[in-house]
């Protein structure tokens, strides 16, 4: 604070004071409007509170992100026959672009902008978590696919989990950070058991 005081000494005029006061008033008004809108959103989402809390059990998904997901996809999962249908609608599945047996671009299609943004935030957060399935999935895919594709895979897992949570009304069940290691170990045991005489 002393450094700021020294910086403003002899250079902070009445015009500057007027501008700063106007900006502070605008910030206060924006904060009041945000608080008012947040109260109204919370009031309207009160019947969906249980589902939002279930959705927030997914690593990386906060209550606010759960509200955004509900705002974009709703809570009636009968519109989507399977979790894959929801993932495809959301633009979280790579296109099947193949010609003469050669696979072309696997870019995801355009989906709902707000939902993709919410899933990006959730996926980025979940990818940084150490002791979760989603974090392990990200770290497993990065060396082979790169950061962008690994993040898209995590986002896909989140939207698929969201469908199951809302459809079945159950909390997220994490498979654990060692899921891939355990699965590979079981597959090796099975293949070694099959190859032995």
N, C-alpha and C positions, 0 to 999 in steps of 0.2 A: 504493500500500500504506500509506503514512503516514496518508492520509485515512481509510482503513478502520480502522486501529489507533486513531485518535482517536475515530472514531464508536463503536467498541466499548468504549472505556475507561469504566469505572464503570457500564456498563449490561449487560455480558456476564456473566451469573451462571452458577452451576454447573448450573442447570436448562437454560439455553441451551446450555451445553457438552454436556450429555447428549443433547439433541435433535439438535444438529449431528452428534455422533458417530454417533447412530443413523441419521441420513440418509446420512451418508458410507458407513456399512456397507451400507445398502440399495443405494446406487449401485454400490459395488464388487461386490456380489452380482449385481446386474442386468448389469453389464459382463461378469462371468465367465460368466453364463448366455448372454449374446449371443455371446460368443466361442465357447462350446461349440456353440451352434446353428449359427453361421457355419461352423465346421469340419465339422459333419455335413452341412450343405447343400452345401459345396464337395466333400465326399467323394461324395455321392450324384449330384452333377452332373458329376463327372469325365468320364463317358462322353460328355457333351454339351458339353464344354469348347470343342471346335472350332466347334460351331454357335453357342455363346454369343459367342465371339470374332467370328464373322462378323456376328452381329446387332448387336454393339457398334460395327460400322463405320458404322452409321446415325448421323448427327449427332443428338446429344441422348440417345442410348441408351448407358447405361453397362453394365458387366458385371452389376451388381446388377439394373438394370431388365431386362436380357436374361433373367436368371434368373426374375424375376417373370413376364415374358411366357411363358417356357417352362412355368412352373408352372401358368399359366392356360389356355394353348392347346395345350400339348404340342409334340412335334416331328413328329408324323405329319400332314402336310398333306393326305393323301389324304381326310381327313374333310371337307375343304372343297374343293369342285370347282374354285373359282377364288379369286383374292384378294378379289374382290367378296363372295363368300359369307362369307369370314372377317371382312371389314369389317362386313358386315351382322350376323353373329352377335355381334361385339364391341360392337355399338351405335354404330358410327362412320359410319353412313349416315343421311341424312335420310329421314324417312317420306315416302311418296308419297301425300299427303293432298290429293286434288283432288275437287271437287264442281261439276258443271255448268260445267266448263272453268275454274273459279276455284281457284287454288292456295291451300290453307289453310296451317296450321302445317307447317313443315319441320323440326320438332324431331327430334332423334335419339331412337331408342327406348332403353329400358333395356337395358344390357348387363352384363357381368361387372364388378362394382364394383372389384375389385383391378386388373384389366386396364385399365379406364378411368382409374384413378388413375395407374398406371404410364405410360400413354400421355399423360395430361395433363402429367406431369412431363417426359417426353421431348419432347413438343410445345412446351411453354413454353421449354425449354432450346434446342431447335432453332430456334425463332422468333427468338431473340436473336442467332443466328449471322449474321455479315455476308456471308461469301463462299460460301454454300451455296444449293442449290436450295430447300430448305425455308424458309430465312430469306427468300429472294426471294419465294417463294409467299405467305408470311405478309404481308410488306410490300405486295405487290400487291393482296391481298384486303382488308386493313384499311380503306382508304378507302371501299370499296363495301359491305362486309359487316359491318364492326365487328370488334373484337378477339376476341370469343367465337367467332364463326363462322369467322374466319380460323384460330384455334387448332384448332378442330375439323377444318378442312380439312388442317392440318399433321398432326394425329393420324391422320387417315384415310390420308394418304400414308405415314406411318410403318408402320401396320399392313399396308398393301398391300405395301410394300417388305419387311416381315418375312416375309410369305407367300412372296414370290419368293426371298428369301435362303435360307430354310429348305427350300423345295421344290426349288430348283435347286442349293443348296450353293455359292453364289457370294457374294462380298462386295458391299457396297452400292456402286453406281456413281453418284456425284453428277453431275447434269446441269449444275451450275454456276449461279452467281448471275445470269449473263446469259442463261440459257435462254429466258426469256420475251421479252427484247429481241430476241434472235436469231430466235426463232420468228415474232414480229410482223414483223420485217424481211423474212424469207423470204416470208411471206404477202403482204406489200405488193408485193414484187418479182413474185410469181406473178400477183397481181391486175392489176398494171400491165402485165405482159407479155401477159395475156389481153385487156386492153382496148385495147391498141395495134393499129392496122390492119395 
